[in-house]
Amino acid sequence: MSLQGLTYLFVGISFAIYIAIAIWSRAQSTSDFYIAGKEVSPIANGMATAADWMSAASFISMAGLIAFLGKDGSVYLMGWTGGYVLLALLLAPYLRKFGKYTVPDFIGTRYYSKAARLVAIICLIFISFTYVAGQMRGVGIVFSRFLEVDINTGVVIGMLIVFFYAVLGGMKGITYTQVAQYCVLIFAYLVPAIFISLLITNNPIPQLGFGDKIAGSSTYLLDKLDQLSIELGFNAYTENSKSNLDIFFITAALMFGTAGLPHVIVRFFTVPKVSDARKSAGYALIFIALLYTTAPAVAAFAKMNFIDSVQEVEYKSAPAWFKNWEEIGLIAWKDKNNDGLINYSSGDALEGVKPSYIDERGRYGERKLLNLPDISNSNEVYIDRDIIVLANPEIAKLPNWVIALVAAGALAAALSTAAGLLLVISSSISHDLMKKILMPKITERQELFFARCAAAVAIFIAGLFGIYPPGFVAQVVAFAFGLAAATIFPALFLGIFYKRLNKEGAIAGMLSGLIATATYISYFKFINPVLNSPDNWLFGISPEGFGFLGMIINFCVALTVSSFYSKPPNEIYQMIDEIRKP
């Protein structure tokens, strides 16, 4: 069967499973819709949490970042993994014991303020829509390349699937759908990794093949990558080029951002007991580790195969995968020296790359503003980082069924996280905004109706992000993590461990963290990207790492402002004592 036929088959089967699960687990109450009735087992919740957590950024973009950044890319591994541990230890059990539906519910109750709840809703929606933009870009890339449909159609199909199981099933439907999606995505990630590890190192375990010798050679894989990187004008693959301060700040921003992500936190509300929240956190860490320990190996294998596949190859004889990705604009070649050979090295291949556009056929691509070579260097190849994992099986000449499986896995990763984020947006609007602030007298049935309507609107907006994506996946997701670190995490952490923090301090802290972080990241990433360099950054801190400084600003403002106002009521002290009891 052809690649396209296999892809349609695998994607169609997986979509049919998701729809069947949604029908089977339809939400009948607000408890079902928001927290799956608190009936999810720890193992199932661990798998659902892993799927919720391992988004398109983890599946599609992380290995691509590591492939291009080398050791610098390890900040994503350390930050995202360490952040999950932080969440499991510091927040999850206490929030589960609190026993409410949403993160704004905790903040509104803990800080005895509708204003605090409203600020939390604003921060949460800001974070969630930023994060979901990255997922929709991943959906667009997969549909455009593997299913050969225009981006509009691809995103609409993906959104209809999410609409069906998110609106119909709520958290209950999403939970069991995410269990299935985890199985799809982890199988799709590990199978090609094992194949390629065998081909390159004769070792069937990617994590070990990563540090092994190249098959038929006495040279270690990483030593060879170091040598090739230096020859091509890059830094050695196993050495850092970022400053230690920036590495620390990026890692910290990702860690604390992880611990403040509302769509991950809410997963711990779905289990029957507090002890189950701890167990599901442990299971999730095991499930996540399967992909995260494989990602560095996938990155190294992909970088090696990519260089071997294109370097100094005659363009008219370029491999089919190169032409396929070039057709949709995610790879571009400019013959700077007119020798007809592809030359990949350090530097920008083209002048002025705009993040994204939709071409006249409605397909996703990259627009070259001038479409002229950057003559300041000899590099002739532009390659989008997000295609590394998706193109890896093609580059390695694996069977078509493996390539189709990776496409299905990428869609599972993107849609599972998108569904979790959209449900968080929906529940915040229906439960926290409508029920708790604007219309407190509505019935449970009306609240469920508003929740489904909010989910439908959120899915429509997410679809627009898929059609007009603001940047490559990991870039957009890093923005969301920075915002989460600077806004939600301090309010939750101080709310549990510092009784004296009052509503005035919490509100001032969240707003200051949000404004400072959003302003800094927006300026360098979107308003004036020409200045996005270490020479212009504050203290040499990159936009990806600024969320940690935003978090520090939040802490300082919250504690300072809190000291000028009266302490919280006695019932708040009692509530905190109760949720902190072992």
ChimeraX attribute file (.defattr): number of C-alpha atoms within 10 A of each C-alpha:
attribute: neighborCount
match mode: 1-to-1
recipient: residues
	/A:1	8
	/A:2	10
	/A:3	16
	/A:4	17
	/A:5	15
	/A:6	19
	/A:7	24
	/A:8	17
	/A:9	16
	/A:10	20
	/A:11	21
	/A:12	13
	/A:13	12
	/A:14	20
	/A:15	21
	/A:16	13
	/A:17	14
	/A:18	25
	/A:19	19
	/A:20	14
	/A:21	21
	/A:22	26
	/A:23	14
	/A:24	13
	/A:25	22
	/A:26	21
	/A:27	24
	/A:28	16
	/A:29	15
	/A:30	22
	/A:31	19
	/A:32	21
	/A:33	27
	/A:34	29
	/A:35	24
	/A:36	27
	/A:37	19
	/A:38	18
	/A:39	15
	/A:40	23
	/A:41	16
	/A:42	24
	/A:43	18
	/A:44	19
	/A:45	28
	/A:46	30
	/A:47	27
	/A:48	31
	/A:49	31
	/A:50	30
	/A:51	32
	/A:52	28
	/A:53	23
	/A:54	25
	/A:55	30
	/A:56	31
	/A:57	30
	/A:58	24
	/A:59	28
	/A:60	32
	/A:61	27
	/A:62	27
	/A:63	33
	/A:64	30
	/A:65	23
	/A:66	26
	/A:67	27
	/A:68	20
	/A:69	21
	/A:70	26
	/A:71	19
	/A:72	19
	/A:73	21
	/A:74	19
	/A:75	21
	/A:76	24
	/A:77	21
	/A:78	17
	/A:79	22
	/A:80	26
	/A:81	19
	/A:82	19
	/A:83	23
	/A:84	27
	/A:85	17
	/A:86	17
	/A:87	23
	/A:88	23
	/A:89	15
	/A:90	16
	/A:91	20
	/A:92	23
	/A:93	25
	/A:94	22
	/A:95	24
	/A:96	25
	/A:97	19
	/A:98	20
	/A:99	17
	/A:100	17
	/A:101	23
	/A:102	24
	/A:103	25
	/A:104	28
	/A:105	24
	/A:106	20
	/A:107	26
	/A:108	22
	/A:109	17
	/A:110	27
	/A:111	24
	/A:112	17
	/A:113	15
	/A:114	19
	/A:115	16
	/A:116	26
	/A:117	27
	/A:118	22
	/A:119	22
	/A:120	27
	/A:121	26
	/A:122	18
	/A:123	21
	/A:124	27
	/A:125	21
	/A:126	17
	/A:127	26
	/A:128	27
	/A:129	21
	/A:130	22
	/A:131	28
	/A:132	32
	/A:133	27
	/A:134	31
	/A:135	34
	/A:136	29
	/A:137	30
	/A:138	30
	/A:139	28
	/A:140	29
	/A:141	27
	/A:142	26
	/A:143	25
	/A:144	23
	/A:145	23
	/A:146	22
	/A:147	19
	/A:148	13
	/A:149	18
	/A:150	20
	/A:151	27
	/A:152	20
	/A:153	16
	/A:154	23
	/A:155	27
	/A:156	19
	/A:157	16
	/A:158	23
	/A:159	23
	/A:160	15
	/A:161	19
	/A:162	26
	/A:163	22
	/A:164	17
	/A:165	27
	/A:166	31
	/A:167	29
	/A:168	22
	/A:169	28
	/A:170	35
	/A:171	31
	/A:172	29
	/A:173	28
	/A:174	31
	/A:175	33
	/A:176	24
	/A:177	28
	/A:178	29
	/A:179	22
	/A:180	21
	/A:181	32
	/A:182	26
	/A:183	16
	/A:184	22
	/A:185	27
	/A:186	23
	/A:187	16
	/A:188	22
	/A:189	25
	/A:190	19
	/A:191	15
	/A:192	23
	/A:193	27
	/A:194	20
	/A:195	20
	/A:196	27
	/A:197	25
	/A:198	17
	/A:199	16
	/A:200	21
	/A:201	23
	/A:202	18
	/A:203	20
	/A:204	16
	/A:205	18
	/A:206	26
	/A:207	20
	/A:208	14
	/A:209	26
	/A:210	24
	/A:211	15
	/A:212	20
	/A:213	20
	/A:214	22
	/A:215	17
	/A:216	9
	/A:217	9
	/A:218	9
	/A:219	12
	/A:220	16
	/A:221	23
	/A:222	21
	/A:223	17
	/A:224	15
	/A:225	20
	/A:226	17
	/A:227	15
	/A:228	19
	/A:229	22
	/A:230	14
	/A:231	13
	/A:232	18
	/A:233	14
	/A:234	18
	/A:235	19
	/A:236	22
	/A:237	25
	/A:238	15
	/A:239	12
	/A:240	16
	/A:241	15
	/A:242	16
	/A:243	12
	/A:244	10
	/A:245	14
	/A:246	20
	/A:247	23
	/A:248	16
	/A:249	22
	/A:250	27
	/A:251	25
	/A:252	26
	/A:253	32
	/A:254	34
	/A:255	28
	/A:256	29
	/A:257	31
	/A:258	29
	/A:259	31
	/A:260	32
	/A:261	27
	/A:262	24
	/A:263	25
	/A:264	24
	/A:265	23
	/A:266	23
	/A:267	28
	/A:268	32
	/A:269	30
	/A:270	27
	/A:271	24
	/A:272	16
	/A:273	19
	/A:274	20
	/A:275	15
	/A:276	22
	/A:277	27
	/A:278	20
	/A:279	20
	/A:280	27
	/A:281	28
	/A:282	18
	/A:283	20
	/A:284	24
	/A:285	20
	/A:286	15
	/A:287	22
	/A:288	23
	/A:289	14
	/A:290	14
	/A:291	20
	/A:292	23
	/A:293	13
	/A:294	20
	/A:295	29
	/A:296	25
	/A:297	27
	/A:298	31
	/A:299	26
	/A:300	24
	/A:301	27
	/A:302	25
	/A:303	24
	/A:304	20
	/A:305	17
	/A:306	19
	/A:307	18
	/A:308	12
	/A:309	16
	/A:310	20
	/A:311	17
	/A:312	15
	/A:313	15
	/A:314	14
	/A:315	19
	/A:316	10
	/A:317	11
	/A:318	16
	/A:319	16
	/A:320	11
	/A:321	17
	/A:322	21
	/A:323	16
	/A:324	15
	/A:325	20
	/A:326	17
	/A:327	15
	/A:328	19
	/A:329	21
	/A:330	22
	/A:331	19
	/A:332	21
	/A:333	20
	/A:334	21
	/A:335	17
	/A:336	19
	/A:337	12
	/A:338	7
	/A:339	11
	/A:340	15
	/A:341	21
	/A:342	22
	/A:343	25
	/A:344	21
	/A:345	21
	/A:346	18
	/A:347	18
	/A:348	19
	/A:349	28
	/A:350	22
	/A:351	15
	/A:352	15
	/A:353	15
	/A:354	14
	/A:355	16
	/A:356	20
	/A:357	17
	/A:358	18
	/A:359	15
	/A:360	8
	/A:361	9
	/A:362	15
	/A:363	24
	/A:364	30
	/A:365	24
	/A:366	19
	/A:367	17
	/A:368	17
	/A:369	11
	/A:370	12
	/A:371	14
	/A:372	13
	/A:373	21
	/A:374	18
	/A:375	15
	/A:376	10
	/A:377	14
	/A:378	20
	/A:379	24
	/A:380	25
	/A:381	23
	/A:382	19
	/A:383	20
	/A:384	18
	/A:385	21
	/A:386	24
	/A:387	20
	/A:388	25
	/A:389	26
	/A:390	24
	/A:391	21
	/A:392	25
	/A:393	26
	/A:394	17
	/A:395	20
	/A:396	20
	/A:397	14
	/A:398	15
	/A:399	13
	/A:400	18
	/A:401	19
	/A:402	21
	/A:403	24
	/A:404	26
	/A:405	23
	/A:406	33
	/A:407	29
	/A:408	27
	/A:409	29
	/A:410	31
	/A:411	29
	/A:412	34
	/A:413	30
	/A:414	29
	/A:415	27
	/A:416	31
	/A:417	29
	/A:418	30
	/A:419	31
	/A:420	30
	/A:421	29
	/A:422	29
	/A:423	29
	/A:424	28
	/A:425	27
	/A:426	30
	/A:427	30
	/A:428	29
	/A:429	24
	/A:430	24
	/A:431	25
	/A:432	25
	/A:433	20
	/A:434	18
	/A:435	19
	/A:436	19
	/A:437	15
	/A:438	12
	/A:439	14
	/A:440	13
	/A:441	11
	/A:442	14
	/A:443	11
	/A:444	14
	/A:445	12
	/A:446	14
	/A:447	22
	/A:448	26
	/A:449	15
	/A:450	20
	/A:451	26
	/A:452	23
	/A:453	16
	/A:454	21
	/A:455	28
	/A:456	22
	/A:457	15
	/A:458	22
	/A:459	29
	/A:460	16
	/A:461	15
	/A:462	28
	/A:463	26
	/A:464	16
	/A:465	21
	/A:466	28
	/A:467	26
	/A:468	20
	/A:469	24
	/A:470	20
	/A:471	17
	/A:472	20
	/A:473	26
	/A:474	25
	/A:475	18
	/A:476	22
	/A:477	27
	/A:478	25
	/A:479	27
	/A:480	29
	/A:481	30
	/A:482	34
	/A:483	37
	/A:484	34
	/A:485	32
	/A:486	36
	/A:487	34
	/A:488	32
	/A:489	25
	/A:490	25
	/A:491	30
	/A:492	23
	/A:493	16
	/A:494	17
	/A:495	21
	/A:496	20
	/A:497	14
	/A:498	14
	/A:499	18
	/A:500	18
	/A:501	25
	/A:502	27
	/A:503	29
	/A:504	22
	/A:505	25
	/A:506	31
	/A:507	26
	/A:508	22
	/A:509	29
	/A:510	29
	/A:511	21
	/A:512	22
	/A:513	32
	/A:514	28
	/A:515	14
	/A:516	19
	/A:517	29
	/A:518	21
	/A:519	13
	/A:520	19
	/A:521	23
	/A:522	14
	/A:523	15
	/A:524	18
	/A:525	19
	/A:526	13
	/A:527	12
	/A:528	10
	/A:529	12
	/A:530	9
	/A:531	13
	/A:532	16
	/A:533	13
	/A:534	14
	/A:535	10
	/A:536	12
	/A:537	15
	/A:538	11
	/A:539	10
	/A:540	16
	/A:541	23
	/A:542	23
	/A:543	27
	/A:544	27
	/A:545	26
	/A:546	29
	/A:547	36
	/A:548	29
	/A:549	21
	/A:550	28
	/A:551	32
	/A:552	17
	/A:553	21
	/A:554	30
	/A:555	25
	/A:556	17
	/A:557	21
	/A:558	27
	/A:559	20
	/A:560	15
	/A:561	18
	/A:562	22
	/A:563	15
	/A:564	11
	/A:565	13
	/A:566	12
	/A:567	16
	/A:568	18
	/A:569	12
	/A:570	9
	/A:571	11
	/A:572	19
	/A:573	15
	/A:574	12
	/A:575	15
	/A:576	18
	/A:577	13
	/A:578	13
	/A:579	16
	/A:580	15
	/A:581	8
	/A:582	9
